[in-house]
Amino acid sequence: MSKVIEVKNVSKRYKLYRNTKERLLSIFNRDKYGEDFYALDNVNFEAVEGDVVGFIGTNGSGKSTLSNIISGIVPETSGEVHTRGSVMLIAVAAGLNNDLTGRENIELKCLMLGFSKQEIKELEPEIIEFSELGSFIDQPVKSYSSGMKSRLGFAISVSVDPDILIIDEALSVGDRAFADKSLKKMKEFKELGKTMIFVSHSIGQMKMFCDKILWLEFGRVKAYGEVNEVLGMYEAFLNKWQNMSKKEREDYKQRVLSEPANSEAVKNDNEVQVYSDEALLLESSDDYTTVPTSRLAHIRGGQSKVYKAPNSEEYIPSDEFKNHVYHVTKEANFRFDKYFLLSTEKSSETGTIGWMKEQDVQSHLYVEVDSDEKEGILKGIGSGSKEPWGGKKQLAYKDLAVFEGQKIKIVKTVLIGKNIWYQGTVEKGKLFWLHVNQLENLI
């Protein structure tokens, strides 16, 4: 499948001003006045032909901003966006002129899309029928409810048959019957292999309709992957978020924003480095394209290979790299196989060991949940590892029996697949990772 949407290192910066005077002074010195606010910060993702990608995140996470940038309505401050084919954004009142009637808006929008008057005349009855606006079609749009505006925008957008369809909360207003009708139309588009982006707060609609999920958090990519995995993590996060006080939410936000976007771990002296030609490792070719991801992986038993690139015949045996956990920082499809780029760091530029076929590794989506301090009691079972879900070569404590009944201070929580892992320390000892089942009385 070829790429239809490509978002590379996209950021969107706005200026926030305290008063009118500061806004006026910024005309003469923009850098001096106003506070920078990043609605998006270094966002990367790709969609191929036929993908249906859901955008999720709490209010203010940047979902609509990213939708508007992809559709060409809003320019990015930095980075690149590439789309193939025509793009239509469906949002409440998007692209509608309030002073014109519904019929006049149909004509105006279709003219802007390059349709001739004859083509518009042929399309118009279909659009009006789908919108179910009846006699309201000849009334000014400013008299419409939000649901009626959404109907008109949706009807126009699906009738002009775009290559890429972006639906931004357009089904969250209006009646259930029209929402069901719209979803049916979207399913028809999906069957035709159209690429779609679906922005909604409805987890149920996401599960029913999407193939992949992009989770945005305060303008940054938190996770991007298969529906069930990402939505499972997001629902767990929402349960926690909804129970936070206003101050706790603000503290959490500040902790997230204090870390550089796409931050990378510092290289250590003991890291494994197989291929030094990083440019080749990260470069997309005519044969494959790379997609950022965030997973952890173990190399399975048996004979397998570590490749220099997905389309390379150069490889080394994987034996010496087994019994470790690795970060999967990128993935690529080549011919009939999916490949993962494995690294000892949360980086695709340092610590890489090379590419491996998906079937040769066991992997799960990896999400850093929080850095809130907690306490628990160790059951004294299993081992403690230097890395979450670590291998035999990464043990911090071979046997935790000596710590049975002791209190552990937890400093970090991550989610690996559907399993929670904690990083903590016992009485000023070294930090180590353990599974939630190795704890009790967690506070």
N, C-alpha and C positions, 0 to 999 in steps of 0.2 A: 504493500500500500504506500502511495506517495503522500508526502506531507502537504496538508492543506492550510494549517495554521502553525506558525512558528513565532514564539515570543522569546526574545533574547535580552536578558539583563535589563528589563523594562522598569523604569522608575517614573513616578508622576509626583512632582513637587508643586505645592501651592504655598502662597504667602498668607499668613494670618496677621491681621493688623488690630491693634488695640483700640484705635479710634480713627476718625476721618482725617485728622491732621497727619498722622503717621502714614496713612495711605497716600495722601497727596505728596508728601515728602519723598516717598519711595519712587515717584516718577523721575526724580532727579538723581537718586542714589538707591537703586533697588537692593543692593547688597547690604546696605546699612540698616534699613528699616524693615520691620516685619519679621515674624518668626517662621522658619521653614517647617512645613508639614508635609510628610510623605504619605500620600494616599496609597502608593505602591512603592516598594523598595526592592529592586533587583529581582524581579519576577522572571522565571524561566519555565516554559512548558511548550509541548508540541502536541498537535492532534493530526491524525492521518485520515484519509478519506473514509467516511462511514462511521467515524467516532462520534459518540454522543457523550459529551463531557459535562458533568454537573459541577457548578461552582458553589461551594458551601463556606460558611463562616458567620460569625456573629455580626451584628450591625456595625458598620464602619470598618469592615475588614478589607474592603477594596474590590468587592465582586462587581458592582456596577461600573466602577471606574475602569476596571480591566475590560469589561464588556464594551464600554464606549470607545476605548482605545482600539480594540480589535476591529470594531465596526467602522472606525475612521471618523467618529464624531468628535472625539477629543484627542489631541496630539500627546504623545508621550514626551516627558522631559528629557529622558535619555534612554538608550537601548534601541532595539529594532523589533518591528512587527511585520511579518510577511504573511499574506493570505493569498490563496489561489482561487479565483472565481469571484462571483458577486456575493456580497455580504448584506444581510438584512437584520436589523435589530428590532425586536418587538418588545416594547416597554410601554407603560402607561403614558399616553400622550406623546410618545417619542416621534418627533418629526411632524407633528400636527400643528396647523395654524388655527388658533382659537377663534380668530375673527372670520374664518371661512366656514362654509357648510361642510358636512361630511362628504357630499358629492364633489365639491370643489377641492377638498383635500385629496380625494382619490385621484382626480385629474392632475393636481399639482405634483403629488408624490410620484406618480407614474411618468409624468413628463420629465421630472428630475432623473428618473432611472433610465431615460432614453427611449421610452415607448412612444410610438406615433399616436396621433389622435384617433386613427382607425383602430389600432390595437387597444387603446384605452376604452373606446366605445364597446368593444367586444368583451373586455374584461369586467367592465363596470357592473353589469347585472350579477355576475358570479360573486364579486366582492360584496355587493349590497346584500345578496341572499345569505352569504355566509355570516355576515355581521349581525343579521337579525335586527337591524335598526329600524326597518319599516319606514314610516313617514318622517322619522327623526333624521333621515339621511339628508334632508334639505334644510335642517336647522343648524345654526352656528354651533361649532364644536364647543365653544365656551359654555353652552347650556347643557352639555353632556355630563353625566356622572363619570367617575373614574372607570367604572365597569364598561360603560358605553365607549369611552375612548379606547380602552383596551381591546374591545371587540373590533372596532374599526381598524386599529393598527394591526391587529393579528390578521384580520381578513385581507388587508392590502398585502401584507408581507408574504403570506403563504400563497396568495394567488399569482404573484409575479415569479414564483418558482426560483428562489435564490439557490446558489451553490452552498452557502454557509448560512445557517439560521441561528440567531442568538435570541433566546427568550429570557427576558429579565423581569421576573416577578409578574409577568403579564397575566398569569393564571391565578394570581392571588386575590384578584378583585373580580366582582361580578358573580353570577350565579353558577351553581354546580353543573347544571346541564351544559352551559357553554364551555366550561372548563373541560368536561368530559369530551365534548365535541372537538375541542382544540387538541386534546391529547390524542384522540383518534387520528386527527390530521397529521400530527407530529409522528405518530407511528408509521403512517403511510410514507412520510419523508424518510424515516429511518430505514424502511424496507427498500427504498429507492437508492440507499447508500449515501444520503446527504450527510454532511457533517454538521453537527448541532452543538450549541452550548446552552445549557439549561441552568438558569439562576433561580433558586427557590429555597424557601425555608421548610418546605415539605419533604421530610425524610422519606415518606411513603412514595411520593412521586419520583424521587431520585432512585429509589430501589427498583421501581417498576420500569423506569425509562432509560436510565443512564448505563453506560458501559464503564466509564472511568469517573473518578472524582478528584477535583482540585480543591484542596482545603487551604483557604487564605486566612491568615491570622495577623491582624494589624498591618495589612499591606504586604505581608511576606508569605511565601509558600511554606505551609506547614507540612503538607503531604500531598502526593499525587500518585494514584494507583487504582487498583481494582475496587469496584463499588463496595463489596462487603467488608473488605479490610479497612478502608478509609472511613466509611460510615460507622463501622463498629467503634473505631477510636474516637470519632467525632461525637457520637452519642454519649460515650463515657465522659468526654470532656464537658459536654453540655450539662450533664448531671452535676458535675462539680461546679461549673460556672454559675448555674442557676442558684446554687446554695451559697455563693460568695456575697459578702457585703459590698457596698459601693467602694469602700476603701480597699478591700481585698482585690477587687477587680482592677483597680487602678494600680496597685502594687504589682500585680501579675503583669499588667501591660508594660509597666516601666522595666520590669526584669527582662521581658522579651525584647523590648526596643533597645535595651542597653547593650545587647549583643549585636555585633556586626551582622548584616544580612548575609546568609550563606557563609557564616563563620566557619573557619577550618581549624582543626587542631594543630598545635605546634609540632613540628617534626621532631622525633626523638632519635637518639643515636642507635637504638636497637631495632629500628624498623626494617622491614624486608623491602628491598627495592630490586625488582627483576629487570624491568625495561626502563632505561633512562630516557628514551625518546618519547617524552610526554606528548609532544605535538602530534605524533602519529597515533598515540593511544586515544586522544580526544577528537581527532579529526573525523568529520563525516566524509564519506566517499560516495561515489556513484552507486556503490553496492549496498550501503547501509547508512542509517542516520542514528545518532546517539540521542537518548532522552534522559534527563536528570531523574534520579530516583533516590529513595532513602530506605535501604533495607539492611539487614544483617544476614550473613550467610556462613554456613559450615560447608566444607568440601566433603562430599560423600566418600564412602569406602570404594575400593576397586580402582582400576586404572582410568585415569582421566588426564587431561592436558590443560596447561595454562598458555593461552595464545597471545601473541603480540598485538593482534587486532582481530576483529571478527572475520575479516576476509583474508587473513594471513595464514600461510602454511607453516610459519615459524612458531614453534612451541617448545615448552619444557615439561617434564612430568610433574604432576601436582603433589607427589608423595611428601616432599619436604615441607609443604605448606599446610598439611593436614593437622587436625587437632587444635586449630585456631578459629576464632570468630573474626570475620572480615566485614567491613562496611561495603555495601554495594552502592556505588555512587552514580553509575550510569548503566543504561541497558540499551541494547541494539538488536534489531532483527536482521539476519543475513541468511538468505535462501530460506530454508525451512526450520532454522534454529533461532532461539533467543539467546543472547549472550549477556553476561553480567561483567562489569568492570569491578574487580575486587581490590580493596585497599585496606591497609592497617589503620588508616586515618579517615575522618569524616571529610575527605577531600579527594578529588580526582586528579590532583596535581602533585601530591606527595604521598608516599607510602603505597603506591599501586604495585600489585604483583602481576597484573595482567587480566585478560578476558577469559571467562570460562562459560561453557554451555550451561543453560539453566538446569538441565537434567542431571548435571554432575554436582550440583550444590543443593543444599537445603536452605531455604531463605524465608524470612518473614519481614513485613513492613516494620520500620523502626521509627518511633516518635518519642521525643523528649517531652514528658508530660509537665513536670514542674521541678523547681529546686526548693520546695518548701521543706522546712525542717520537721521531722517526725521522730517518734520513738516506738520501739517494739521490743519484744522479748524473743530471743533466739531459741528455737526448738532443739538446736544441737544436732541437726541432721544434714547430710550432704557436705558439699564443699563450698568455699568462697572463691570467687574468681576476680582477676584483675579487670575483666571486661564483662559486660552483661551478656549472659548466654555464652560465656567463654568456653574454650576448649581445654583439653588436658594440659596443654603447654602454657596455659595462662592462669594457673591456679595461684591464688593468694594464700589460701589456707586449704590444705588437703582434706582435713577433717574438722568440722565445726563442733564436734562433740565436747571439746574442752570449753566451749562457750555456752553450753546448755544453761538456760535460765538467766543468762546475762542480758543486760539492756544494750540495745544498739541504737546509736544516733544516726538517723537517715538524713542525707543531704540532697539526694536526687532520686527522681522516679522516672522510669521510661516504660514504654509499652512496646513489646516485641510480638508481633502478631496479636494474639488475644491474651498474652501473658504479661503480668506486671513484674518488673525487676526493680530492686532498690539498691542504691549505693550508700554505704554507711561505714561506721567505725565503732569499735568496742574499746572503751577506756583508752583513748588517745592512740590506739593502734593504727595500723595502716588501713586505708580505704579498701573495701572490697564489695563485690556485687553478689546478691543472693535473690532467689526467687521468692515470691510472696508466700508460697507454701512452707518456706523455712522460718516463717515468723508467726507470732501470735500476739494478741493484745496490742495491736497497732493503734497508736494515737496520733 
